[in-house]
């Protein structure tokens, strides 16, 4: 069973670093999207929109 008090305590202790790690995840997602093939204008448009959404 999950100890909700402990979970809350640990989450609170690390909440201040969340944004730093979120940015790392967003950047990695963008890099992975950039590796996908861009064979057609439609696919390129979709990938660019997805990458933009992940970065913002």
N, CA, C and O of each residue as an XYZ file, in Angstrom:
224
protein
N       0.833     -1.178      0.000
C       0.000      0.000      0.000
C       0.883      1.249      0.000
O       1.967      1.242      0.584
N       0.434      2.295     -0.637
C       1.187      3.535     -0.739
C       0.984      4.365      0.521
O      -0.142      4.605      0.957
N       2.110      4.798      1.097
C       2.065      5.688      2.254
C       1.896      7.108      1.724
O       2.859      7.717      1.258
N       0.693      7.629      1.794
C       0.383      8.933      1.207
C       1.149     10.064      1.890
O       1.529     11.038      1.239
N       1.375      9.942      3.175
C       2.139     10.988      3.872
C       3.585     11.018      3.390
O       4.152     12.087      3.162
N       4.169      9.845      3.240
C       5.550      9.767      2.761
C       5.648     10.247      1.315
O       6.582     10.965      0.958
N       4.697      9.854      0.497
C       4.671     10.297     -0.896
C       4.575     11.814     -0.972
O       5.302     12.442     -1.741
N       3.694     12.402     -0.190
C       3.527     13.844     -0.165
C       4.806     14.534      0.297
O       5.215     15.543     -0.278
N       5.428     13.993      1.325
C       6.671     14.559      1.848
C       7.766     14.533      0.791
O       8.447     15.536      0.577
N       7.938     13.397      0.134
C       8.999     13.272     -0.875
C       8.720     14.149     -2.088
O       9.633     14.759     -2.644
N       7.469     14.209     -2.492
C       7.117     15.068     -3.621
C       7.421     16.523     -3.274
O       8.005     17.245     -4.083
N       7.034     16.953     -2.088
C       7.280     18.331     -1.665
C       8.764     18.651     -1.607
O       9.179     19.749     -1.975
N       9.560     17.701     -1.147
C      11.003     17.909     -1.053
C      11.648     18.132     -2.412
O      12.640     18.854     -2.517
N      11.092     17.517     -3.454
C      11.716     17.571     -4.781
C      10.944     18.426     -5.784
O      11.324     18.509     -6.952
N       9.886     19.046     -5.344
C       9.067     19.851     -6.257
C       9.865     20.992     -6.881
O       9.616     21.370     -8.026
N      10.816     21.537     -6.138
C      11.582     22.677     -6.651
C      12.463     22.294     -7.852
O      12.843     23.167     -8.632
N      12.787     21.020     -8.010
C      13.632     20.590     -9.133
C      12.809     20.052    -10.302
O      13.370     19.671    -11.329
N      11.502     20.018    -10.155
C      10.648     19.437    -11.199
C      10.839     20.131    -12.542
O      10.995     19.464    -13.564
N      10.829     21.463    -12.552
C      10.931     22.195    -13.817
C      12.233     21.901    -14.537
O      12.247     21.796    -15.764
N      13.320     21.768    -13.805
C      14.604     21.463    -14.439
C      14.542     20.121    -15.159
O      15.022     20.001    -16.286
N      13.964     19.126    -14.529
C      13.865     17.816    -15.154
C      12.822     17.806    -16.273
O      12.983     17.089    -17.261
N      11.762     18.591    -16.126
C      10.751     18.671    -17.179
C      11.370     19.232    -18.450
O      11.060     18.770    -19.548
N      12.247     20.228    -18.309
C      12.915     20.795    -19.477
C      13.822     19.778    -20.155
O      13.895     19.734    -21.383
N      14.508     18.967    -19.371
C      15.346     17.909    -19.942
C      14.472     16.943    -20.747
O      14.835     16.557    -21.858
N      13.330     16.556    -20.193
C      12.429     15.639    -20.897
C      11.899     16.258    -22.181
O      11.819     15.580    -23.206
N      11.538     17.529    -22.140
C      11.038     18.200    -23.336
C      12.113     18.278    -24.419
O      11.841     18.051    -25.597
N      13.331     18.599    -24.004
C      14.420     18.673    -24.973
C      14.716     17.312    -25.592
O      14.961     17.215    -26.795
N      14.694     16.274    -24.786
C      14.925     14.923    -25.313
C      13.820     14.526    -26.282
O      14.096     13.925    -27.320
N      12.581     14.852    -25.957
C      11.457     14.533    -26.842
C      11.627     15.248    -28.181
O      11.381     14.662    -29.236
N      12.047     16.515    -28.140
C      12.254     17.258    -29.377
C      13.360     16.620    -30.208
O      13.225     16.484    -31.424
N      14.443     16.230    -29.565
C      15.543     15.594    -30.293
C      15.095     14.284    -30.932
O      15.484     13.979    -32.060
N      14.290     13.519    -30.229
C      13.791     12.258    -30.793
C      12.868     12.517    -31.982
O      12.937     11.812    -32.989
N      12.013     13.516    -31.866
C      11.124     13.874    -32.974
C      11.954     14.316    -34.170
O      11.633     13.979    -35.310
N      13.019     15.068    -33.917
C      13.874     15.531    -35.009
C      14.547     14.376    -35.752
O      14.928     14.527    -36.913
N      14.695     13.232    -35.097
C      15.308     12.067    -35.735
C      14.346     11.314    -36.656
O      14.776     10.523    -37.497
N      13.059     11.559    -36.495
C      12.072     10.875    -37.329
C      12.181     11.352    -38.772
O      12.526     12.505    -39.027
N      11.887     10.461    -39.712
C      11.990     10.850    -41.125
C      10.961     11.920    -41.491
O       9.831     11.923    -41.001
N      11.387     12.815    -42.359
C      10.513     13.879    -42.847
C      10.402     13.714    -44.358
O      11.010     14.471    -45.115
N       9.632     12.733    -44.793
C       9.594     12.366    -46.211
C       8.592     13.159    -47.028
O       8.749     13.286    -48.242
N       7.566     13.694    -46.384
C       6.563     14.429    -47.140
C       6.305     15.762    -46.449
O       6.547     15.894    -45.249
N       5.820     16.744    -47.187
C       5.516     18.029    -46.559
C       4.500     17.899    -45.421
O       4.599     18.608    -44.419
N       3.543     17.014    -45.568
C       2.536     16.828    -44.520
C       3.181     16.256    -43.266
O       2.916     16.725    -42.160
N       4.025     15.247    -43.435
C       4.699     14.647    -42.283
C       5.610     15.669    -41.613
O       5.664     15.738    -40.385
N       6.318     16.454    -42.400
C       7.202     17.463    -41.838
C       6.400     18.481    -41.034
O       6.827     18.895    -39.957
N       5.266     18.878    -41.542
C       4.408     19.831    -40.843
C       3.940     19.251    -39.510
O       3.958     19.938    -38.489
N       3.527     18.003    -39.522
C       3.073     17.348    -38.287
C       4.206     17.273    -37.273
O       4.011     17.578    -36.096
N       5.384     16.870    -37.724
C       6.522     16.754    -36.818
C       6.909     18.106    -36.239
O       7.220     18.208    -35.053
N       6.893     19.149    -37.072
C       7.256     20.477    -36.580
C       6.265     20.966    -35.539
O       6.652     21.559    -34.532
N       4.989     20.716    -35.781
C       3.967     21.133    -34.818
C       4.114     20.364    -33.508
O       3.985     20.939    -32.428
N       4.381     19.083    -33.605
C       4.574     18.262    -32.407
C       5.811     18.724    -31.637
O       5.770     18.861    -30.415
N       6.893     18.961    -32.344
C       8.118     19.423    -31.693
C       7.896     20.769    -31.009
O       8.362     20.982    -29.890
N       7.191     21.670    -31.674
C       6.908     22.985    -31.089
C       6.063     22.843    -29.834
O       6.290     23.539    -28.845
N       5.093     21.946    -29.876
C       4.226     21.738    -28.711
C       5.011     21.154    -27.537
O       4.736     21.474    -26.381
N       5.975     20.310    -27.835
C       6.758     19.696    -26.764
C       7.721     20.690    -26.117
O       8.036     20.570    -24.933
N       8.183     21.658    -26.881
C       9.152     22.621    -26.374
C       8.481     23.723    -25.580
O       9.083     24.261    -24.650
N       7.256     24.070    -25.918
C       6.590     25.168    -25.219
C       5.879     24.700    -23.992
O       5.267     25.504    -23.288
